[in-house]
Amino acid sequence: MEIQSKQQIDEHKKEIEQELTEMLQETDSDFSLQHIRDVIFNEEDNDDMMKIVVMFDNGGGASEMENALEIATDA
């Protein structure tokens, strides 16, 4: 595992947040970045991650859901 500085971690966090925000807009989601943060910070079991994926579900298909899951995992 590569050790990263706090600055690198903060930059990566901002990139992920930007991606999430863009995906929320693209999918016309009723959820916000804060909703995603709440799920992440209050995660209790493995199924909680699927709550984030569902926030992006606009019927776009498996590839969109796969992308949402990948970004949610990064977050």
C-alpha positions as CSV (number, residue, x, y, z in Angstrom):
1,M,0.0,0.0,0.0
2,E,1.4,3.4,-1.0
3,I,1.6,5.9,1.8
4,Q,0.0,9.2,0.8
5,S,0.3,12.6,2.3
6,K,-2.7,14.4,3.8
7,Q,-2.6,16.8,0.8
8,Q,-2.8,13.9,-1.7
9,I,-5.6,12.3,0.2
10,D,-7.5,15.6,0.3
11,E,-7.0,16.1,-3.5
12,H,-8.3,12.6,-4.1
13,K,-11.3,13.2,-1.9
14,K,-12.1,16.4,-3.8
15,E,-11.9,14.5,-7.2
16,I,-14.2,11.8,-5.9
17,E,-16.7,14.3,-4.5
18,Q,-16.7,16.1,-7.9
19,E,-17.3,12.9,-9.7
20,L,-20.2,12.1,-7.4
21,T,-21.7,15.5,-7.8
22,E,-21.5,15.3,-11.6
23,M,-23.1,11.8,-11.5
24,L,-25.9,13.1,-9.3
25,Q,-26.6,15.9,-11.8
26,E,-26.3,13.6,-14.9
27,T,-28.8,11.2,-13.4
28,D,-31.2,13.9,-12.2
29,S,-31.0,12.4,-8.8
30,D,-33.0,13.8,-5.9
31,F,-30.1,13.1,-3.6
32,S,-27.1,15.3,-2.7
33,L,-23.4,14.8,-1.9
34,Q,-24.4,15.2,1.8
35,H,-26.8,12.2,1.5
36,I,-23.9,10.1,0.2
37,R,-21.6,11.3,3.0
38,D,-24.3,10.4,5.5
39,V,-24.5,6.8,4.2
40,I,-20.7,6.4,4.2
41,F,-20.1,7.9,7.6
42,N,-23.0,5.8,9.1
43,E,-22.3,2.6,7.3
44,E,-23.1,-0.4,9.4
45,D,-23.2,-3.3,7.0
46,N,-22.2,-4.3,3.5
47,D,-25.7,-3.5,2.2
48,D,-25.4,0.1,3.1
49,M,-23.1,0.7,0.1
50,M,-26.0,-0.3,-2.2
51,K,-27.9,2.7,-0.9
52,I,-25.4,4.9,-2.7
53,V,-25.7,3.0,-5.9
54,V,-29.5,3.3,-5.8
55,M,-29.2,7.1,-5.5
56,F,-27.9,7.0,-9.1
57,D,-30.4,4.6,-10.5
58,N,-32.3,6.3,-13.3
59,G,-32.9,3.2,-15.4
60,G,-29.7,3.7,-17.4
61,G,-28.6,0.1,-17.3
62,A,-25.9,-2.0,-15.8
63,S,-22.9,0.0,-17.1
64,E,-24.2,3.1,-15.2
65,M,-24.7,1.1,-12.1
66,E,-21.3,-0.4,-12.3
67,N,-19.8,3.1,-12.6
68,A,-21.8,4.2,-9.6
69,L,-20.6,1.3,-7.6
70,E,-17.0,1.9,-8.5
71,I,-17.2,5.5,-7.5
72,A,-19.1,4.7,-4.3
73,T,-16.4,2.2,-3.4
74,D,-13.7,4.8,-3.9
75,A,-15.7,7.2,-1.7
